[in-house]
Amino acid sequence: MEQTRVAMLAVVVENPAHIEKLNQLLHEYRQYIIGRMGIPYDKRGISLISVALDAPTGIISALSGKIGMLDGITAKAVYSKL
C-alpha cells in the first residue's frame, strides 16, 4: 500500500456555476476525505472551502488539479510533514 500524507486543500469558489461538478469530484474522492468546511463570504460573493485529506500524494495532486481546472474555482494543497 502506498504511503499517505495528511493535507489541507484550500478551495476558492468565485463562480458558483461549477459547484455541482466540484461536489461530484469531492464525492468521488470521499474515501480520502477526513472532513470539509465551507464558508460563504457574501460580502465578496465567493465561497471558501477547506478539505482535510489523508491520501497518497498522487491522489491529492489529482484532486487539486481537477478542481483547479473548473472555471472560476481555484485549489491549492498544503501538506503536513507527517
Secondary structure, DSSP 8 states (H G I E B T S, - for coil): ----EEEEEEEEES-GGGHHHHHHHHHHTGGGEEEEEEEEETTTTEEEEEEEEEE-HHHHHHHHHHHHTSTTEEEEEEE---
